């Protein structure tokens, strides 16, 4: 079993609200870790993992959340595939951090966990 298969199996044990909460936590980490260039490999992994979280959750997510999750998926994919160019540019890295933090708040809202 691959590493991603193990993570997927554990991730899918939770309800959609908890899964979206996990996605929001990953996005918050991306926002925080983006402040320091030496965290590049950790951020890259979090981006990949977050994209997979969306893929694994979309089938069970509320219909009204799907357009935003698709938009976030495209954004993460773009970051991941242009990683070597993006990460070494301080301004672009800062934008990733700020954008990820905003998305974290929005995904937490979508999860319904923010008010608990």
C-alpha positions in Angstrom: 0.0 0.0 0.0 1.4 3.4 -0.9 1.9 6.2 1.6 -1.0 8.2 0.0 -3.3 5.1 0.2 -2.7 4.9 4.0 -3.4 8.6 4.4 -6.5 8.3 2.2 -7.8 5.4 4.3 -7.4 7.3 7.5 -8.8 10.6 6.1 -12.0 8.9 4.8 -12.8 7.5 8.2 -14.0 11.0 9.3 -17.1 12.8 8.3 -17.1 15.6 5.7 -17.0 18.3 8.3 -13.8 16.9 9.9 -12.3 16.3 6.5 -12.9 19.9 5.5 -11.5 21.0 8.9 -8.3 19.0 8.1 -8.1 20.7 4.7 -8.5 24.1 6.5 -5.7 23.2 8.9 -3.4 22.2 6.0 -4.1 25.5 4.3 -3.4 27.4 7.6 0.0 25.6 7.8 0.7 26.5 4.2 0.0 30.2 5.1 2.3 30.0 8.2 5.1 28.0 6.6 5.2 30.2 3.6 6.8 32.9 5.7 10.2 31.1 5.6 11.9 29.9 2.4 13.5 26.9 4.2 10.0 25.3 4.6 9.6 24.8 0.8 9.5 21.0 0.9 7.0 20.9 3.7 4.8 23.4 1.9 5.0 21.5 -1.4 3.9 18.3 0.4 1.0 20.2 2.1 -0.1 21.5 -1.2 -0.1 18.0 -2.7 -1.9 16.6 0.3 -4.5 19.3 0.3 -5.3 18.7 -3.4 -5.8 15.1 -2.6 -8.0 15.9 0.4 -10.2 17.9 -2.0 -10.3 15.0 -4.5 -11.2 12.5 -1.7 -13.9 14.8 -0.2 -15.6 16.2 -3.2 -17.8 13.1 -3.7 -19.3 13.6 -0.3 -19.2 17.4 0.0 -22.3 19.5 0.0 -23.2 20.5 -3.5 -23.0 24.2 -2.7 -19.3 23.8 -1.7 -18.2 22.1 -4.9 -17.5 25.2 -7.0 -15.3 26.6 -4.4 -13.5 23.3 -3.8 -12.9 23.0 -7.5 -11.5 26.6 -7.6 -9.2 25.8 -4.7 -8.2 22.5 -6.4 -7.1 24.4 -9.5 -5.2 26.9 -7.5 -3.3 24.2 -5.5 -2.5 22.4 -8.7 -1.1 25.5 -10.3 1.1 26.1 -7.3 2.3 22.5 -7.2 3.1 22.4 -10.9 5.0 25.7 -11.0 6.6 25.1 -7.6 10.3 25.6 -8.5 9.5 29.0 -10.0 7.0 30.1 -7.3 8.9 29.2 -4.1 12.1 31.0 -4.8 10.3 34.3 -5.5 9.6 36.1 -2.2 6.7 38.1 -3.5 5.0 35.0 -5.1 5.7 33.0 -1.9 4.0 35.7 0.2 1.0 35.7 -2.1 0.7 31.9 -1.6 0.8 32.3 2.1 -1.8 35.0 2.2 -4.1 33.2 -0.3 -3.8 29.9 1.6 -4.7 31.7 4.9 -7.8 33.2 3.3 -8.8 29.8 1.9 -8.3 28.2 5.3 -10.8 30.5 6.8 -13.3 29.9 4.0 -12.9 26.1 4.1 -13.4 26.2 7.9 -16.6 28.1 7.3 -17.7 25.5 4.7 -17.0 22.7 7.2 -19.3 24.2 9.9 -16.6 23.7 12.5 -15.7 27.3 13.0 -18.6 28.1 15.3 -18.2 25.1 17.6 
